[in-house]
Every structure is written in C-alpha cells, then in structure tokens.
C-alpha cells in the first residue's frame, strides 16, 4: 500500500470513529430491498451501525442483493422487537419526517441535525451515548407515538408538489450530511496534488514577458498598451497558473518571439 | 387551497426559478432505470431540466417505472447525439467524478459546486447561460475528453474503502445541495458588471485556434500535442474567460500567426 492510500485509511479511520456513535434505525420497513439500499447508502458515507425495529422481512436475499458490497452492515445489523429496545443506550433521538401540518413540533433541517448528532458525545467524558436517527415506514413514515420519542424532528426540504423521497434516498441525504460534518467540509476547493504554487514575483515576470511579446508581434499598440494588459492581467491572475503552467506560457511566448524574429532576417 | 399551501407554492416557485438554469446531463447511461431514478431525484429537489447524451436505451418503460411520478421530467428530457450539443447554451460546465490520481484537476466539493452553480446567472442582466452538471457512465464515469470540457470537477467525498455511489445516489446528493443553496439564498459571489459569459462552443474554437497557432510557431510537437493541450485546456477552463477575453486571446493568436507567416516569405 503506498503512502497516500495509507494516509487515506488513517483519515477514514478518524471519520469512521466520529460517526461510530450514530445509529440508523429503520422502523417496520416493508420492502427488504430498501434495507439493502440503506446499508449501501450508509457504508458509502462511512456509517456502520444499522438497527431494524420489526422489519417485515429480514434477513432476505433481496436485501443482500441491493446492499451490493455493503452486506457486512446487514450481517452486523441489530434486529429489535420494539423501538424501546432500539433506543436503549441512546441519549439523543432524531426522527425524520415530512413537514407536519396537524401536529407541529420543533424541526431541524438535515444540516443542523448532523451538527447536533456529531456534537453529541463530545467530549467523551460527558458520558453521552449513541445518537439514533429514526426512519419510518415507506408509505407512512413515523407514527405520532414514535415521534414523541424524539428529541427533535428532522426535515429534508423538498418540492412541496412532489416531495416523496424514498427511504434509501432519505438515508443517503442524511448520511451525506453526517459525513460532511465529520470531515469538516465547509465547501472547499481542493488543490490538485501536483500543484506547485508560485510567488507573486513570477506573475510579474510573466506579464513583462507577455507585454514584450505582444509588442513584438505587433498585437499591442505601443502607445496604448495599458488597457489590454490590464485585461490580460485580470484573466491570468484569476486563472492562478501554477509553476508548470507558467513555464508552458513562457515557453509559448518565447516560441512566438523566435517565430517573429526570423521574419526580421 | 389554504393560505399556507398557497404560500408554499409561491416560495417553491421562487426556488424552482433559481434552479431553472441548471441542467443535469447524463452521458451514455447504460441502465434506463437509472434515468428514471435520476428524474425522481431531481424533481423531489425542484430541478427540472434533464439532458441525455446518447443514452443506451431511451425512452423505455423501465425508466418511466423508476421515475415514479416524475415522468414529466422524462417527457421533457432532451436527448442529444453529442456532448457538444448538450452543452450549447451553457456558460458553466461542472463534471462529477471520483477523485483522480493520474490527471489531477482542481476539484470542488458538492457544496461549493452548488454555490458556483447558483451564482451563475446573478444578476440576471449579466447574460449568463445555463449550468451543466455532467454525470458519466455507471461503471466508468466521465472520459478524459469529457472532463476537459469542464470548468471544474465536482467530487463527492466518500469512504475510500467503499466509495461506489450509484448514479441516482450521486444525482440525489448533488440535487440536494443545489436545493439547500437555493433555499438558503445568502452569500453568493456576484459576477462583475462587465461580464459577458460565453457558450461552451466558443471555448472549443479557442482551443482549436490555440493548437493551430502553437503548431505553427513550432511550440507544440505535432507528434505529441495532447499532453500540453490538456494542461492548457485545464488552465483556460479554470480561468473562465468571458467574451471580451476570448476576443483578446484569439487576437493574440492571430497576431502571432501573422508574425510567424511573414517569416515564410
């Protein structure tokens, strides 16, 4: 294993650790395929702990098939006879639900729910236990009684004209936000590994060379170079060429100068 | 309709409007069911504009079945013979990909990509066109050529030991972040007032002209033009030149060609 892969594994171990106290709890799931799809949605985001309350049919070949490589999560899934049993050892219970009109309760969006879930159990000495995230039946969601076991309800904002996220999609979105919180992804742009940043002085030398060349090939008007150079500076400053790219650009300028010079002979 | 529902519809109209310039582009999809599942993942988050480049099998009953109430998106989906055709009218092209090790390009996480996508077209007078978000084949993702049509690549962070998000799941996560940005509505980067966005076809013509010129001034090795052109494409795609800047760059290329041509006399 090369060192980058080893580094990835160490980082992933940390991510998995920070997500390890979070249980995905499916209540009374009708279609075993959805249990498999849930396992897949969880594993891809680094979640491991699947709990099932009175699933209609489990274990089941269809669940294993839909899990597609995430069946280790199915093998370790805990099956309970009651929600009480599934919540033993949990100090925070979040219930996913469509927006309620008849019985309004405080609701979090997924992003804030993820923040609360990750924060539970920090610091470890606080003695906090697991976090349970509840998902109800495919057709009916959670019952009123089940909602009343929740500290907070979690709402995934959807198109009110067509709001039906299926179970695995809802788990996917929640699992994604949990992972985003765990990795600290605040919306970043990742630099490529071969990036060689340049000193501002290099950019100046590039612009000097560029202006020289543009004069030589008679593109720039020597009496009025400023406006065009300003626009070109804006373009290349925005592009943020790295060292390799600057070398290429200056090579192009030099070749252009050579090709033009030959004319003078 | 009660007043809360009416309010929801007005708010949703605003959300849908702010997402309406975003196209989900699926390239060469193998399984029609995934096209249906994509339509569903889109509609639930308020996206409408589905574009398909040479899908293996479409229209298809399986796509309609998996769309589950979102088949209006399938009916309005646009099928193209080429990626060029799908990108006509787009001024920003984002490509989803697993992390690249062999050919690094700048990558955004989904949250930042959503920010850029929503910001394109603000303010409306800027004339920016549609945003295309590209998804590749189920097994192989996007080809290198397709990635080179992208201004930026988008990476969904996943468990390195089990990173395989299926196509519909990837679309779901991206659609979710786009909606989150649309309903949040704060902190976007505004385009400068003199910005004149360009169609993706213009970028292609620039690269053709650039390659011609680099061959002519003997900078490019005619037997091995690809690697260097790839790097230059990466630089200029990232820079996102507007119409004025493209005009300047092509003027420079023309001047360089003239200066070199004179040598031949």
Interface residues (C-beta under 8 A of the other chain):
Chain A: X4 X5 X8 X9 X12 X15 X16 X40 X41 X43 X44 X45 X46 X68 X69 X70 X101 X109 X111 X156 X157 X158 X159 X160 X161 X162 X163 X164 X165 X166 X169 X172 X173 X176 X179 X180 X183 X185 X186 X187 X188 X189 X190 X191 X192 X193 X194 X195 X214 X216 X217 X218 X219 X228 X231 X232 X234 X235 X236 X238 X239 X240 X241 X244 X245 X248 X251 X252 X255 X256 X258 X259 X260 X262 X263
Chain B: X4 X5 X8 X9 X12 X15 X16 X40 X41 X43 X44 X45 X46 X68 X69 X70 X101 X104 X105 X106 X107 X108 X109 X111 X112 X115 X155 X156 X157 X158 X159 X160 X161 X162 X163 X164 X165 X166 X168 X169 X172 X173 X176 X179 X180 X183 X214 X216 X217 X218 X219 X228 X231 X232 X235 X236 X238 X239 X240 X241 X244 X245 X248 X249 X251 X252 X255 X256 X258 X259 X260 X262 X263
